[in-house]
Amino acid sequence: MRTPTTRDLGSSRFDLQMTPMIDVIFLLLVFFLATAGLALPEALLPTYLPSSGLTADSPLEAPDDVELIQIKLRGREDSFRMLLNDRPITTMIEMREKLRTLGSVTPDAPVILDIGPDVRLGRFVDLYDQCRQSGLWAINFAVGQRGD
C-alpha cells in the first residue's frame, strides 16, 4: 500500500490558502471596530469661539454685575509674559492664586484667553486648566486678524 503524500504533484508551487488570510482580516476588522468607540477626542476643549469676527482688540460685552477677566500670553520661552487684566504676572503660581481668588468672588465672570502666536501649546493648556480648576467656566478665546 502506498503512503499518501501531503503534497499534490499537480498543484502549483505558489498556491495560497485564502481561508486563514480572510480570518485574519475579519479579526482585525472586528478589533478596530470594537476599539474605535473607546478613543477619547483629545483636541476638543469645551469653549465658545465667536463667529462674528471678534478680535483680541474688540470689546466683549459682559453683564453689568460680572467683571471681565482677560488673560494675555505673549512671547517665547526667553521673553515670556503673562498679563491678567493688563497687569503683569510673573509666575504660574501667582496666576493660579489670582484665578482662584477671582473664581471664588465671581465664578460666572467671562474669561478671555488672548494667546500670542509664539506661545507654546503646553503653556496655553496649563492656563486653560488653571481657569477650569479655579471655577471659571465661561472661557472664550480671542481671535486675531489673519496675518497677525
C-alpha positions as CSV (number, residue, x, y, z in Angstrom):
1,M,0.0,0.0,0.0
2,R,1.3,3.4,-0.9
3,T,1.6,6.1,1.7
4,P,-0.4,9.2,0.8
5,T,1.7,12.3,0.3
6,T,0.6,15.7,1.6
7,R,1.7,17.5,-1.5
8,D,-0.3,17.2,-4.6
9,L,2.0,17.0,-7.6
10,G,-0.5,18.7,-9.9
11,S,-0.8,21.9,-7.9
12,S,1.4,24.9,-8.5
13,R,4.1,25.9,-6.0
14,F,2.6,29.3,-5.4
15,D,-0.9,28.1,-4.4
16,L,-2.1,30.3,-1.5
17,Q,-4.6,29.3,1.2
18,M,-7.1,32.1,1.4
19,T,-9.1,31.0,4.4
20,P,-6.5,31.9,7.1
21,M,-6.0,35.3,5.4
22,I,-9.7,36.1,5.4
23,D,-9.9,35.0,9.0
24,V,-7.1,37.4,10.0
25,I,-8.7,40.3,8.1
26,F,-12.0,39.6,9.7
27,L,-10.4,39.6,13.2
28,L,-8.6,42.9,12.5
29,L,-11.8,44.5,11.3
30,V,-13.7,43.4,14.5
31,F,-10.8,44.6,16.7
32,F,-10.7,48.1,15.1
33,L,-14.5,48.4,15.2
34,A,-14.6,47.4,18.8
35,T,-11.8,49.8,19.9
36,A,-12.8,52.8,17.8
37,G,-15.5,53.8,20.1
38,L,-13.2,53.9,23.1
39,A,-10.9,56.6,21.9
40,L,-11.3,60.0,23.6
41,P,-11.2,63.1,21.5
42,E,-8.0,64.9,22.6
43,A,-8.3,68.1,20.5
44,L,-11.7,69.1,21.9
45,L,-11.8,71.8,24.6
46,P,-15.3,72.9,25.6
47,T,-15.5,76.6,24.8
48,Y,-17.1,79.1,22.5
49,L,-15.4,80.7,19.6
50,P,-17.2,83.7,18.2
51,S,-18.1,83.5,14.5
52,S,-18.9,87.2,14.2
53,G,-15.3,88.2,13.8
54,L,-14.4,89.4,17.3
55,T,-10.7,90.1,17.6
56,A,-8.4,90.5,20.6
57,D,-8.9,94.3,20.4
58,S,-12.7,94.1,20.2
59,P,-14.6,94.7,23.4
60,L,-16.8,91.8,24.7
61,E,-19.9,92.9,26.4
62,A,-20.2,91.4,29.9
63,P,-23.2,91.5,32.1
64,D,-23.3,94.6,34.4
65,D,-22.7,92.6,37.6
66,V,-19.9,90.4,36.3
67,E,-16.3,91.7,35.7
68,L,-14.5,90.6,32.6
69,I,-11.2,88.6,33.1
70,Q,-8.7,89.0,30.2
71,I,-5.6,86.9,30.2
72,K,-2.8,87.6,27.7
73,L,0.1,85.3,27.0
74,R,2.9,86.7,24.8
75,G,6.4,85.8,23.7
76,R,8.7,82.8,23.5
77,E,10.3,81.0,26.4
78,D,13.1,83.5,26.8
79,S,10.8,86.5,26.8
80,F,7.5,85.0,28.1
81,R,4.9,87.4,29.6
82,M,1.6,86.9,31.3
83,L,-0.9,89.7,31.8
84,L,-4.1,89.4,33.9
85,N,-6.4,92.4,33.1
86,D,-3.3,94.2,31.7
87,R,-1.3,93.7,35.0
88,P,1.9,91.6,34.7
89,I,2.0,88.3,36.4
90,T,5.5,86.8,37.0
91,T,4.8,83.1,37.7
92,M,2.2,80.5,37.1
93,I,1.8,80.0,40.8
94,E,0.8,83.7,41.2
95,M,-1.6,83.3,38.2
96,R,-3.2,80.3,39.9
97,E,-3.7,82.2,43.2
98,K,-5.2,85.2,41.4
99,L,-7.5,83.0,39.3
100,R,-8.7,81.1,42.5
101,T,-9.5,84.5,44.1
102,L,-11.4,85.7,41.1
103,G,-13.2,82.3,40.7
104,S,-14.4,82.4,44.3
105,V,-15.6,86.0,44.1
106,T,-17.1,86.0,40.5
107,P,-17.4,82.4,39.3
108,D,-19.6,83.5,36.4
109,A,-17.1,86.0,35.1
110,P,-16.3,85.5,31.4
111,V,-12.6,84.8,30.8
112,I,-10.9,85.8,27.5
113,L,-7.7,84.0,26.7
114,D,-5.6,86.0,24.3
115,I,-2.8,83.7,23.2
116,G,0.1,85.1,21.1
117,P,1.3,83.1,18.1
118,D,4.7,82.3,19.7
119,V,3.3,80.8,22.9
120,R,3.8,77.0,23.3
121,L,0.7,74.9,23.4
122,G,1.7,73.4,26.8
123,R,1.5,76.9,28.4
124,F,-1.9,77.5,26.9
125,V,-3.3,74.2,28.1
126,D,-1.9,74.8,31.6
127,L,-3.6,78.2,31.8
128,Y,-6.8,76.7,30.5
129,D,-6.7,74.0,33.2
130,Q,-6.0,76.6,35.8
131,C,-9.1,78.6,34.8
132,R,-11.3,75.4,35.0
133,Q,-9.8,74.3,38.4
134,S,-10.4,77.8,39.7
135,G,-14.2,77.6,39.0
136,L,-14.1,79.8,35.9
137,W,-16.1,78.0,33.3
138,A,-17.1,80.8,30.8
139,I,-13.8,80.6,28.9
140,N,-13.6,82.3,25.5
141,F,-10.7,82.7,23.0
142,A,-9.7,86.0,21.5
143,V,-9.2,85.6,17.7
144,G,-6.8,87.8,15.9
145,Q,-7.0,89.1,12.3
146,R,-5.5,86.9,9.6
147,G,-1.8,87.6,9.2
148,D,-1.3,88.7,12.9
